[in-house]
């Protein structure tokens, strides 16, 4: 049982018999591991495999250099561009030669330019000669013409026409209706909401017109109140009151034209004209005021008794003595209203020509003696009715 298996005899097996034709029949049998439905264990055989790389020959640096030269471009010609650029010796020679050629070319160019004759020289003397000859007479004649221009300047200033204001100008607001506009009230220290600031039974505009202080009973006179100053012309000698806050300036050096200016740009101009011998005021008026109408003028008298003429709107006044005619003109800005018509009347009422002796001193107001009129003149009230 545990001994060697018996060999199976194939003698009686019909499959093992040799055919009659002499051919051998091979018979394959299943391995013993698969008998009985057993799944055999697969065993792999480890085989050592050796891979031999193809060996290549290594070149030494000298051999590699020889190989590069034999395979490089231009190997057969030393003057090949590659050899010239890569060879240090050839590069120096080539660069030096190129530099020498450039320097030589530039030198030859400038040398040839210097040897060429210049053609622009001959015309120069022809241009310079006529210019010098023409300038000399101009320099001599110019100084002789200058005195003629300066001599006519004073004449044109003296003969300048008078600029008259429009006769259609109204007055700026007057809140308390005392004949002083609200703007003019600031010049005399009065209250724009009270017609009689000092409560002396006379309204403020009435007192200013008659040269009294409207802001208080003391001082009595307007000139002593500090609200106005007395201007004395240094050349022609006339005198006139003006608000102390206004600026005074002469237009010309001869003091013929003087401006009394406000901060708002309005001004009152006082201008002096020469009067010819035996010349009447009507003749002078026709010459210097051709745009004005003589019939619109009326007689006017200052506080000191000097006679004159005034335009109906109290914006232009005229005075005359033996030698001169004095014109007082009000100038507005672009506005169509007047702020200081009462100031214009006050200045005209205080005007005095040189050498004039006042026939009337300013008395204290006294309603019983009527030395201080209780009504304003029509010249001041006229603009209010427009």
ChimeraX attribute file (.defattr): number of C-alpha atoms within 10 A of each C-alpha:
attribute: neighborCount
match mode: 1-to-1
recipient: residues
	/A:1	4
	/A:2	4
	/A:3	5
	/A:4	6
	/A:5	7
	/A:6	6
	/A:7	6
	/A:8	7
	/A:9	7
	/A:10	10
	/A:11	9
	/A:12	8
	/A:13	9
	/A:14	8
	/A:15	12
	/A:16	13
	/A:17	12
	/A:18	11
	/A:19	10
	/A:20	6
	/A:21	6
	/A:22	7
	/A:23	8
	/A:24	10
	/A:25	11
	/A:26	8
	/A:27	7
	/A:28	6
	/A:29	6
	/A:30	7
	/A:31	7
	/A:32	9
	/A:33	11
	/A:34	10
	/A:35	10
	/A:36	7
	/A:37	7
	/A:38	9
	/A:39	9
	/A:40	10
	/A:41	7
	/A:42	6
	/A:43	6
	/A:44	6
	/A:45	6
	/A:46	6
	/A:47	6
	/A:48	5
	/A:49	6
	/A:50	6
	/A:51	5
	/A:52	6
	/A:53	6
	/A:54	6
	/A:55	6
	/A:56	6
	/A:57	6
	/A:58	8
	/A:59	10
	/A:60	9
	/A:61	9
	/A:62	9
	/A:63	10
	/A:64	12
	/A:65	11
	/A:66	11
	/A:67	12
	/A:68	12
	/A:69	12
	/A:70	12
	/A:71	9
	/A:72	11
	/A:73	13
	/A:74	15
	/A:75	14
	/A:76	10
	/A:77	10
	/A:78	12
	/A:79	12
	/A:80	12
	/A:81	13
	/A:82	14
	/A:83	17
	/A:84	17
	/A:85	14
	/A:86	10
	/A:87	12
	/A:88	11
	/A:89	10
	/A:90	16
	/A:91	14
	/A:92	13
	/A:93	11
	/A:94	13
	/A:95	11
	/A:96	11
	/A:97	11
	/A:98	12
	/A:99	11
	/A:100	10
	/A:101	12
	/A:102	11
	/A:103	11
	/A:104	11
	/A:105	12
	/A:106	10
	/A:107	12
	/A:108	11
	/A:109	11
	/A:110	10
	/A:111	11
	/A:112	9
	/A:113	11
	/A:114	9
	/A:115	8
	/A:116	8
	/A:117	8
	/A:118	9
	/A:119	7
	/A:120	7
	/A:121	8
	/A:122	8
	/A:123	9
	/A:124	9
	/A:125	9
	/A:126	9
	/A:127	9
	/A:128	10
	/A:129	10
	/A:130	10
	/A:131	10
	/A:132	10
	/A:133	10
	/A:134	10
	/A:135	10
	/A:136	10
	/A:137	10
	/A:138	10
	/A:139	10
	/A:140	9
	/A:141	10
	/A:142	9
	/A:143	10
	/A:144	9
	/A:145	9
	/A:146	10
	/A:147	9
	/A:148	10
	/A:149	9
	/A:150	10
	/A:151	10
	/A:152	10
	/A:153	10
	/A:154	12
	/A:155	10
	/A:156	10
	/A:157	13
	/A:158	15
	/A:159	10
	/A:160	9
	/A:161	12
	/A:162	14
	/A:163	12
	/A:164	14
	/A:165	13
	/A:166	13
	/A:167	12
	/A:168	10
	/A:169	16
	/A:170	18
	/A:171	17
	/A:172	18
	/A:173	14
	/A:174	18
	/A:175	14
	/A:176	17
	/A:177	17
	/A:178	21
	/A:179	25
	/A:180	31
	/A:181	23
	/A:182	21
	/A:183	14
	/A:184	21
	/A:185	21
	/A:186	13
	/A:187	17
	/A:188	21
	/A:189	15
	/A:190	22
	/A:191	17
	/A:192	21
	/A:193	14
	/A:194	15
	/A:195	23
	/A:196	22
	/A:197	19
	/A:198	18
	/A:199	14
	/A:200	13
	/A:201	11
	/A:202	20
	/A:203	23
	/A:204	29
	/A:205	27
	/A:206	24
	/A:207	23
	/A:208	23
	/A:209	26
	/A:210	20
	/A:211	21
	/A:212	26
	/A:213	26
	/A:214	31
	/A:215	24
	/A:216	18
	/A:217	14
	/A:218	13
	/A:219	14
	/A:220	18
	/A:221	20
	/A:222	23
	/A:223	19
	/A:224	13
	/A:225	18
	/A:226	14
	/A:227	18
	/A:228	21
	/A:229	17
	/A:230	15
	/A:231	14
	/A:232	14
	/A:233	15
	/A:234	10
	/A:235	10
	/A:236	14
	/A:237	12
	/A:238	17
	/A:239	17
	/A:240	19
	/A:241	22
	/A:242	24
	/A:243	22
	/A:244	15
	/A:245	14
	/A:246	15
	/A:247	13
	/A:248	18
	/A:249	12
	/A:250	16
	/A:251	14
	/A:252	12
	/A:253	8
	/A:254	12
	/A:255	17
	/A:256	19
	/A:257	18
	/A:258	20
	/A:259	22
	/A:260	17
	/A:261	19
	/A:262	15
	/A:263	9
	/A:264	9
	/A:265	10
	/A:266	19
	/A:267	22
	/A:268	23
	/A:269	22
	/A:270	20
	/A:271	20
	/A:272	19
	/A:273	17
	/A:274	15
	/A:275	17
	/A:276	13
	/A:277	8
	/A:278	8
	/A:279	11
	/A:280	11
	/A:281	15
	/A:282	10
	/A:283	11
	/A:284	16
	/A:285	16
	/A:286	13
	/A:287	11
	/A:288	14
	/A:289	15
	/A:290	12
	/A:291	12
	/A:292	13
	/A:293	11
	/A:294	13
	/A:295	8
	/A:296	11
	/A:297	18
	/A:298	13
	/A:299	12
	/A:300	18
	/A:301	16
	/A:302	19
	/A:303	20
	/A:304	17
	/A:305	18
	/A:306	20
	/A:307	15
	/A:308	20
	/A:309	19
	/A:310	22
	/A:311	20
	/A:312	19
	/A:313	22
	/A:314	23
	/A:315	26
	/A:316	22
	/A:317	25
	/A:318	22
	/A:319	22
	/A:320	20
	/A:321	14
	/A:322	11
	/A:323	11
	/A:324	15
	/A:325	19
	/A:326	21
	/A:327	20
	/A:328	22
	/A:329	22
	/A:330	24
	/A:331	20
	/A:332	19
	/A:333	11
	/A:334	8
	/A:335	11
	/A:336	12
	/A:337	15
	/A:338	20
	/A:339	21
	/A:340	25
	/A:341	22
	/A:342	22
	/A:343	22
	/A:344	22
	/A:345	21
	/A:346	23
	/A:347	23
	/A:348	28
	/A:349	25
	/A:350	22
	/A:351	24
	/A:352	23
	/A:353	18
	/A:354	13
	/A:355	9
	/A:356	12
	/A:357	11
	/A:358	12
	/A:359	9
	/A:360	11
	/A:361	9
	/A:362	14
	/A:363	11
	/A:364	12
	/A:365	17
	/A:366	10
	/A:367	12
	/A:368	7
	/A:369	8
	/A:370	9
	/A:371	12
	/A:372	18
	/A:373	15
	/A:374	13
	/A:375	10
	/A:376	15
	/A:377	11
	/A:378	12
	/A:379	16
	/A:380	20
	/A:381	15
	/A:382	12
	/A:383	18
	/A:384	12
	/A:385	6
	/A:386	10
